[in-house]
Amino acid sequence: MTSRSLLIGLVLLACAVMIGLSRPRLVEWLSQAKETSDVYVLPPPTVLARASLGYRAAVADYLWAHVLVTQGLRMGAKRPFQEVGQYLDAINHLDPAYREPYRLADSLLSHQAGDSDRAQSVRRARQILERGLIQFPYDAELWLNYGQFLAYIGPGALQFDSEEWHAWRNEGAKAIVRAGELGASDEAMVFRSMSATTILNKAGEVDAAIRFLERLYTATDNEEARDDILRSLESLRAGKAASRDFELAKKFDSLWRADLPFASRVMLSVLGPPVDAWKCAGPNPEAFCDRTWIGWSNHAMSATGKNP
């Protein structure tokens, strides 16, 4: 063996010894190192829209998939997805008519693991939800999500019993009322929207709660929901007189069940009130010959002593 070969062998042995000695310490350092933050590398939404080269919806869909996957990874790692608000802003700008991000924005922003500023997160979530309502003003589900977020989820991150806390709760109740009015044909929506009456009642807006239940009663055909609405009205009214529209709705239901129970309420409203042939016969029909719902309603309310 030459001196050169011996030198190379000694160098390799020294390297192996040094690696063996330093490796445990490096492994310990690596186990302690954790990823704590991410970098948002996308340009501002306006620039990103130009960079999409006309494929705005496709880029928005790709970013939405990235948001969902990353949110799941961050939840598993028990650390917040701090850039989710920026991604949602970009998606909304790229494709304002993309409904799904609006529907899930409150969950993505307000349920971050280890969120250091949850109040700011829920305020940003509210902005995105309101952005969605501008795009879908008649979407009952989005109104319900928005109302429930303001009434129940968002206030949990605010100072309890503060002015802002009460404002969020009251505005949430009004949004739930709007959801009930828009989704009155949906049985589940009706039952879920009735929770707004509790908040309105506690806020002292009993009349608003009563009027909402009366409107909900006239708009839904579900018998079980109507029975629940009547029970809620009885507990809220406490001597308050029912509105004219509510009284008319009850009389209409009595007429519907008595004459055409096999038809729907909508069908009866199209057909018009049942006509009494004897009262409407001859050249001078009697005063109570109602051929239109307007005439029927005037006579029905006159019989109760209320002004038509």
LOVEXGU-551285 format. One line per 10 residues: number of its first residue (from 1); for each residue x, y, z of N, C-alpha, C. Coordinates in steps of 0.02 Angstrom, whole numbers. Example, Ala and Ser with C-alpha at 12.3 -4.5 7.8 and 13.67 -1.06 7.14 Angstrom:
1> 660/-284/390/615/-225/390/660/-165/390; 642/-112/354/684/-53/357/645/2/394
END
This chain:
1> 43/-60/0/0/0/0/45/62/0; 31/107/-44/70/168/-50/48/218/4; 89/268/13/73/320/62/11/360/41; 1/365/-26/-58/402/-50/-122/365/-33; -122/299/-44/-181/259/-28/-195/260/47; -142/258/87/-151/261/159/-182/327/180; -159/382/149/-187/449/165/-261/453/148; -279/426/90/-350/427/70/-392/387/119; -367/330/141/-404/289/188/-413/324/254; -360/359/277/-366/395/340/-417/452/336
11> -418/486/277/-467/540/268/-538/514/269; -549/459/234/-616/429/233/-637/406/302; -591/378/340/-607/356/407/-624/415/452; -586/470/444/-599/530/484/-668/558/467; -685/558/403/-752/583/382/-808/540/412; -797/475/411/-848/430/438/-857/441/513; -801/451/549/-805/464/621/-840/530/635; -825/582/596/-856/647/605/-932/644/591; -950/607/539/-1021/599/523/-1057/562/580; -1026/510/604/-1057/472/658/-1065/513/721
21> -1017/557/735/-1021/599/795/-1072/656/788; -1078/684/728/-1123/742/718/-1195/722/702; -1205/662/678/-1272/642/656/-1325/645/711; -1313/618/772/-1365/622/824/-1387/693/839; -1338/740/840/-1357/809/855/-1398/840/798; -1381/823/736/-1420/849/679/-1491/821/678; -1497/757/695/-1564/726/699/-1606/761/752; -1576/776/808/-1612/811/862/-1634/880/839; -1590/917/806/-1608/983/782/-1665/979/730; -1660/930/685/-1711/923/633/-1779/907/663
31> -1780/866/715/-1845/848/747/-1876/908/781; -1835/956/802/-1862/1016/835/-1883/1070/786; -1857/1066/725/-1874/1117/675/-1945/1104/648; -1986/1155/647/-2055/1150/623/-2070/1207/575; -2113/1192/527/-2136/1243/480/-2189/1285/515; -2178/1349/520/-2223/1392/558/-2264/1439/514; -2243/1454/455/-2280/1501/412/-2267/1485/340; -2311/1511/298/-2306/1502/226/-2295/1569/192; -2281/1567/129/-2271/1628/90/-2323/1629/35; -2361/1683/31/-2412/1691/-22/-2376/1721/-82
41> -2370/1682/-135/-2328/1701/-192/-2369/1729/-250; -2435/1729/-245/-2476/1753/-302/-2476/1829/-304; -2483/1858/-364/-2488/1931/-370/-2556/1955/-345; -2567/2020/-341/-2632/2046/-322/-2687/2021/-369; -2750/2017/-345/-2804/1988/-385/-2812/2020/-454; -2804/2085/-459/-2812/2117/-525/-2758/2094/-574; -2696/2087/-549/-2642/2063/-591/-2651/1989/-607; -2673/1952/-557/-2684/1880/-567/-2737/1868/-621; -2788/1911/-623/-2840/1903/-674/-2811/1912/-744; -2765/1959/-752/-2733/1968/-818/-2687/1909/-834
51> -2653/1884/-782/-2607/1829/-793/-2643/1763/-809; -2707/1759/-795/-2745/1698/-810/-2757/1689/-885; -2745/1742/-925/-2752/1739/-998/-2822/1719/-1020; -2872/1742/-983/-2941/1728/-1000/-2970/1666/-967; -2927/1626/-935/-2952/1565/-902/-2964/1578/-828; -3002/1629/-814/-3013/1650/-745/-3049/1597/-704; -3101/1568/-732/-3138/1517/-695/-3095/1456/-681; -3054/1437/-730/-3011/1378/-720/-2959/1391/-666; -2929/1450/-666/-2880/1466/-614/-2914/1470/-546; -2974/1498/-544/-3010/1501/-480/-3025/1431/-454
61> -3044/1386/-498/-3058/1318/-477/-2995/1283/-451; -2939/1295/-484/-2875/1266/-462/-2856/1293/-393; -2863/1358/-383/-2846/1388/-318/-2892/1363/-263; -2956/1352/-280/-3003/1326/-230/-2985/1256/-209; -2964/1214/-256/-2941/1146/-238/-2879/1150/-193; -2834/1197/-209/-2774/1206/-168/-2793/1228/-97; -2842/1272/-91/-2863/1295/-25/-2890/1237/17; -2933/1196/-13/-2962/1140/25/-2909/1090/47; -2863/1073/2/-2811/1025/20/-2765/1054/74; -2745/1116/65/-2699/1147/113/-2733/1156/181
71> -2797/1172/182/-2832/1179/245/-2832/1113/283; -2843/1058/248/-2841/993/280/-2772/977/308; -2719/993/270/-2650/981/294/-2634/1024/355; -2657/1086/354/-2643/1130/411/-2681/1107/474; -2742/1084/465/-2779/1058/522/-2744/997/551; -2717/954/507/-2680/896/531/-2617/915/568; -2584/968/545/-2523/991/577/-2537/1038/636; -2601/1053/648/-2624/1095/704/-2591/1165/702; -2591/1194/643/-2568/1262/636/-2612/1298/585; -2618/1364/591/-2666/1401/549/-2644/1407/476
81> -2693/1411/434/-2682/1425/362/-2690/1500/354; -2637/1537/366/-2641/1610/372/-2657/1645/307; -2644/1612/251/-2654/1645/187/-2722/1630/155; -2766/1596/191/-2830/1575/161/-2871/1636/140; -2869/1690/179/-2907/1750/160/-2884/1779/94; -2818/1780/83/-2792/1806/20/-2812/1762/-39; -2811/1696/-28/-2832/1651/-81/-2907/1662/-97; -2948/1670/-46/-3020/1680/-58/-3032/1746/-94; -2995/1798/-77/-3001/1862/-113/-2984/1852/-187; -2931/1814/-200/-2911/1802/-270/-2964/1763/-307
91> -2992/1712/-274/-3043/1670/-306/-3106/1711/-321; -3127/1751/-273/-3187/1792/-283/-3177/1842/-339; -3117/1869/-346/-3104/1917/-399/-3101/1883/-467; -3071/1823/-469/-3066/1787/-532/-3134/1764/-557; -3175/1738/-512/-3240/1711/-532/-3292/1730/-480; -3320/1792/-485/-3367/1815/-434/-3429/1771/-428; -3447/1734/-481/-3508/1692/-480/-3494/1622/-455; -3435/1609/-430/-3418/1544/-402/-3446/1540/-331; -3499/1501/-322/-3537/1503/-260/-3504/1467/-201; -3469/1413/-214/-3444/1370/-160/-3397/1406/-111
101> -3351/1447/-134/-3308/1483/-86/-3347/1528/-38; -3402/1559/-62/-3443/1599/-17/-3477/1555/36; -3497/1496/16/-3533/1452/62/-3489/1426/118; -3424/1417/105/-3379/1387/154/-3330/1437/184; -3334/1500/165/-3285/1549/188/-3284/1556/264; -3343/1554/295/-3346/1563/368/-3311/1505/404; -3320/1444/380/-3287/1387/412/-3212/1389/402; -3189/1408/342/-3118/1410/327/-3081/1462/369; -3113/1519/380/-3079/1574/414/-3088/1573/490; -3146/1551/513/-3159/1556/585/-3140/1494/625
111> -3122/1441/592/-3103/1379/627/-3031/1360/612; -2986/1408/619/-2915/1396/608/-2882/1371/672; -2843/1318/666/-2807/1291/724/-2752/1339/745; -2753/1359/808/-2701/1404/834/-2704/1474/806; -2762/1498/789/-2770/1565/761/-2754/1617/815; -2706/1660/802/-2685/1710/852/-2731/1771/853; -2770/1782/802/-2815/1840/799/-2881/1818/768; -2920/1782/806/-2982/1754/780/-3033/1809/765; -3031/1863/804/-3079/1917/791/-3069/1946/721; -3007/1955/701/-2993/1980/634/-3015/1930/581
121> -3007/1866/596/-3026/1814/549/-3102/1814/537; -3141/1821/590/-3214/1819/582/-3238/1883/547; -3204/1938/558/-3223/2000/522/-3210/1992/447; -3154/1961/431/-3139/1950/360/-3188/1900/330; -3207/1849/368/-3257/1801/344/-3323/1836/330; -3342/1883/373/-3404/1920/361/-3401/1959/296; -3345/1990/282/-3338/2028/220/-3348/1983/159; -3320/1923/161/-3326/1878/104/-3398/1852/98; -3430/1838/155/-3500/1816/153/-3545/1870/123; -3534/1932/142/-3574/1986/115/-3560/1996/41
131> -3498/1982/20/-3482/1985/-50/-3523/1932/-89; -3532/1875/-58/-3572/1822/-90/-3645/1840/-95; -3671/1875/-45/-3741/1895/-46/-3755/1946/-100; -3704/1986/-117/-3712/2034/-172/-3719/1996/-238; -3681/1942/-245/-3684/1902/-306/-3747/1858/-308; -3770/1835/-250/-3828/1790/-247/-3879/1817/-196; -3913/1872/-214/-3957/1905/-165/-4019/1865/-147; -4036/1814/-187/-4097/1775/-173/-4081/1702/-155; -4021/1690/-132/-4000/1623/-113/-4014/1613/-39; -4065/1573/-23/-4086/1564/47/-4031/1531/89
141> -3995/1484/60/-3943/1449/98/-3887/1496/118; -3866/1540/72/-3813/1587/88/-3837/1637/141; -3899/1658/136/-3926/1703/188/-3928/1668/256; -3946/1604/256/-3948/1567/319/-3878/1559/348; -3830/1540/306/-3760/1534/329/-3735/1600/358; -3750/1654/323/-3728/1720/345/-3761/1738/412; -3826/1725/418/-3861/1742/479/-3837/1700/538; -3828/1635/528/-3804/1592/582/-3733/1610/603; -3692/1630/554/-3624/1650/570/-3624/1713/614; -3665/1763/595/-3668/1825/634/-3699/1814/702
151> -3748/1769/706/-3785/1761/768/-3750/1715/818; -3715/1664/794/-3689/1613/839/-3613/1605/837; -3582/1604/778/-3511/1587/773/-3467/1649/782; -3481/1701/744/-3440/1761/746/-3435/1793/815; -3491/1802/850/-3487/1835/916/-3442/1799/966; -3429/1735/955/-3385/1699/1001/-3313/1725/1000; -3294/1760/946/-3227/1788/942/-3225/1861/962; -3283/1890/978/-3287/1960/997/-3293/1966/1072; -3286/2027/1097/-3293/2039/1169/-3365/2027/1189; -3375/1984/1238/-3442/1963/1257/-3482/2023/1284
161> -3544/2027/1261/-3592/2077/1285/-3572/2149/1267; -3528/2155/1218/-3509/2222/1195/-3560/2247/1145; -3553/2310/1125/-3599/2338/1075/-3593/2301/1009; -3531/2285/990/-3521/2248/927/-3551/2178/932; -3544/2146/989/-3572/2079/1000/-3647/2079/989; -3682/2127/1020/-3755/2131/1012/-3774/2149/940; -3735/2192/909/-3751/2212/840/-3746/2151/793; -3694/2111/802/-3687/2051/760/-3746/2004/772; -3765/1994/833/-3820/1948/848/-3886/1972/817; -3900/2036/823/-3962/2063/795/-3963/2061/719
171> -3907/2079/688/-3903/2076/615/-3906/2004/590; -3878/1958/629/-3884/1888/610/-3955/1863/612; -3993/1885/663/-4063/1865/667/-4102/1891/607; -4089/1952/586/-4124/1980/528/-4105/1943/464; -4043/1921/459/-4022/1883/400/-4056/1815/399; -4064/1783/457/-4100/1719/461/-4173/1729/441; -4202/1784/462/-4271/1800/442/-4275/1804/366; -4227/1837/336/-4226/1843/262/-4220/1774/230; -4179/1731/259/-4172/1663/233/-4239/1625/237; -4275/1634/292/-4340/1601/298/-4390/1626/247
181> -4388/1690/233/-4434/1717/183/-4418/1692/113; -4354/1686/97/-4334/1663/31/-4343/1588/22; -4335/1550/76/-4338/1477/71/-4398/1448/104; -4454/1483/102/-4514/1459/137/-4540/1393/108; -4523/1378/46/-4546/1315/16/-4504/1255/39; -4449/1268/72/-4404/1215/96/-4420/1203/169; -4443/1142/185/-4463/1127/253/-4406/1136/303; -4346/1111/285/-4289/1118/331/-4271/1191/342; -4275/1231/289/-4259/1302/295/-4307/1338/341; -4370/1319/339/-4420/1351/382/-4404/1337/455
191> -4391/1274/472/-4377/1257/542/-4313/1290/566; -4262/1293/523/-4199/1323/545/-4204/1399/552; -4246/1430/511/-4251/1503/515/-4291/1526/575; -4331/1481/604/-4371/1501/663/-4328/1517/723; -4264/1497/722/-4220/1513/779/-4210/1588/786; -4222/1626/732/-4212/1699/735/-4259/1731/785; -4317/1701/796/-4366/1733/841/-4339/1737/913; -4299/1688/933/-4270/1690/1001/-4224/1750/1009; -4182/1762/959/-4136/1819/963/-4174/1885/961; -4223/1890/916/-4262/1952/911/-4300/1965/976
201> -4326/1912/1006/-4363/1919/1069/-4317/1945/1124; -4257/1916/1130/-4210/1938/1181/-4186/2010/1169; -4185/2030/1106/-4164/2098/1090/-4220/2148/1098; -4278/2125/1119/-4335/2170/1129/-4375/2184/1067; -4359/2151/1012/-4395/2162/949/-4449/2108/941; -4496/2108/988/-4548/2057/988/-4594/2065/928; -4611/2127/912/-4655/2139/855/-4624/2113/790; -4559/2124/783/-4525/2099/722/-4526/2023/719; -4518/1991/777/-4521/1917/779/-4590/1893/761; -4642/1927/786/-4711/1907/772/-4726/1915/698
211> -4708/1972/669/-4722/1984/599/-4685/1933/554; -4624/1916/574/-4587/1866/535/-4623/1799/536; -4645/1777/595/-4680/1712/600/-4746/1714/561; -4779/1771/561/-4842/1776/523/-4828/1771/448; -4775/1804/425/-4758/1799/354/-4737/1728/336; -4701/1696/381/-4679/1628/369/-4739/1581/366; -4788/1594/408/-4849/1552/408/-4885/1557/341; -4890/1617/314/-4926/1626/251/-4887/1598/191; -4821/1590/198/-4780/1570/141/-4768/1495/136; -4775/1458/192/-4759/1387/191/-4823/1344/189
221> -4817/1286/157/-4873/1239/153/-4865/1181/201; -4809/1176/234/-4797/1119/278/-4839/1125/341; -4881/1074/354/-4927/1077/410/-4891/1074/477; -4839/1033/481/-4802/1028/544/-4768/1095/561; -4739/1126/509/-4707/1191/520/-4759/1243/541; -4817/1241/511/-4870/1289/528/-4892/1281/601; -4897/1219/623/-4915/1208/693/-4862/1236/740; -4799/1226/724/-4746/1253/765/-4747/1329/765; -4761/1358/706/-4764/1431/702/-4821/1458/744; -4878/1425/743/-4934/1448/784/-4918/1444/858
231> -4884/1391/879/-4865/1386/950/-4817/1441/969; -4770/1456/925/-4722/1510/940/-4757/1577/942; -4805/1587/897/-4843/1650/897/-4883/1658/961; -4913/1605/985/-4952/1609/1046/-4908/1630/1106; -4847/1604/1108/-4802/1622/1164/-4775/1693/1158; -4770/1719/1097/-4743/1786/1088/-4796/1841/1091; -4855/1824/1068/-4905/1876/1058/-4928/1907/1123; -4948/1868/1172/-4966/1893/1239/-5014/1952/1235; -5069/1942/1201/-5120/1993/1197/-5114/2039/1137; -5060/2035/1100/-5052/2078/1041/-5098/2052/985
241> -5128/2098/949/-5173/2079/895/-5134/2053/835; -5163/2004/802/-5132/1977/742/-5140/2026/684; -5095/2024/637/-5099/2069/580/-5155/2047/533; -5174/2093/490/-5227/2079/441/-5208/2022/395; -5144/2022/371/-5122/1969/325/-5124/1901/358; -5107/1899/422/-5108/1834/457/-5179/1809/466; -5225/1854/483/-5295/1834/489/-5323/1810/422; -5304/1843/369/-5326/1822/302/-5298/1753/285; -5236/1742/303/-5205/1677/289/-5242/1621/325; -5261/1632/387/-5297/1581/424/-5366/1569/394
251> -5400/1622/372/-5466/1613/341/-5459/1578/273; -5407/1595/238/-5394/1561/173/-5383/1487/184; -5346/1468/236/-5334/1398/251/-5398/1361/268; -5442/1395/306/-5506/1364/323/-5547/1352/260; -5547/1400/215/-5583/1393/152/-5552/1338/109; -5487/1335/108/-5451/1284/69/-5467/1214/94; -5464/1203/159/-5476/1136/186/-5549/1116/178; -5594/1164/179/-5665/1148/175/-5687/1133/104; -5660/1169/54/-5685/1163/-14/-5641/1120/-60; -5576/1132/-58/-5530/1097/-104/-5469/1070/-66
261> -5478/1024/-19/-5420/1000/19/-5371/959/-24; -5395/933/-81/-5351/893/-125/-5307/936/-168; -5321/1000/-174/-5282/1046/-214/-5230/1081/-171; -5179/1108/-202/-5129/1146/-166/-5153/1217/-153; -5121/1250/-106/-5140/1319/-91/-5128/1364/-152; -5075/1350/-189/-5061/1390/-249/-5116/1381/-301; -5138/1318/-310/-5191/1305/-358/-5255/1343/-340; -5273/1342/-275/-5333/1377/-254/-5326/1452/-265; -5267/1478/-252/-5258/1550/-261/-5264/1570/-334; -5247/1524/-380/-5254/1538/-452/-5327/1532/-473
271> -5362/1482/-446/-5432/1471/-465/-5478/1527/-442; -5462/1558/-385/-5504/1610/-358/-5551/1582/-305; -5587/1625/-271/-5632/1602/-217/-5691/1563/-245; -5715/1514/-208/-5775/1477/-230/-5835/1523/-234; -5871/1517/-289/-5927/1563/-302/-5993/1529/-283; -6035/1565/-245/-6102/1541/-228/-6148/1562/-286; -6171/1511/-323/-6211/1526/-383/-6274/1565/-367; -6306/1550/-310/-6369/1584/-293/-6357/1658/-279; -6301/1674/-246/-6288/1743/-230/-6266/1783/-291; -6238/1748/-340/-6212/1783/-398/-6260/1781/-458
281> -6318/1749/-450/-6365/1743/-506/-6408/1805/-511; -6435/1816/-571/-6481/1871/-581/-6447/1936/-599; -6486/1985/-617/-6458/2049/-639/-6427/2089/-582; -6449/2076/-519/-6424/2114/-462/-6395/2065/-410; -6334/2041/-419/-6306/1994/-371/-6298/2026/-303; -6301/1984/-253/-6295/2010/-185/-6226/2037/-171; -6220/2074/-117/-6157/2107/-101/-6100/2058/-87; -6118/1997/-66/-6066/1949/-48/-6051/1899/-104; -6061/1921/-166/-6042/1880/-223/-5970/1895/-240; -5924/1857/-211/-5853/1871/-218/-5825/1832/-277
291> -5805/1868/-329/-5775/1835/-388/-5699/1842/-388; -5672/1884/-346/-5599/1893/-342/-5577/1888/-270; -5512/1874/-260/-5486/1868/-192/-5487/1936/-157; -5483/1990/-195/-5486/2056/-163/-5554/2067/-130; -5607/2051/-168/-5674/2058/-139/-5684/2010/-81; -5660/1949/-88/-5667/1900/-34/-5631/1924/29; -5570/1951/21/-5532/1973/79/-5565/2032/114; -5594/2078/74/-5629/2135/104/-5689/2112/146; -5727/2065/120/-5785/2040/156/-5763/1999/217; -5709/1960/209/-5686/1919/265/-5662/1962/323
301> -5627/2017/308/-5602/2060/361/-5657/2103/390; -5707/2120/349/-5764/2158/375/-5802/2117/426; -5805/2052/415/-5841/2008/461/-5806/2004/529; -5740/2016/531/-5703/2014/594/-5698/2083/627; -5725/2134/594/-5723/2201/623/-5659/2239/607; -5615/2211/563/-5553/2245/545/-5563/2280/478; -5528/2335/470/-5533/2372/408/-5504/2332/350; -5536/2331/292/-5509/2295/234/-5442/2325/214
END
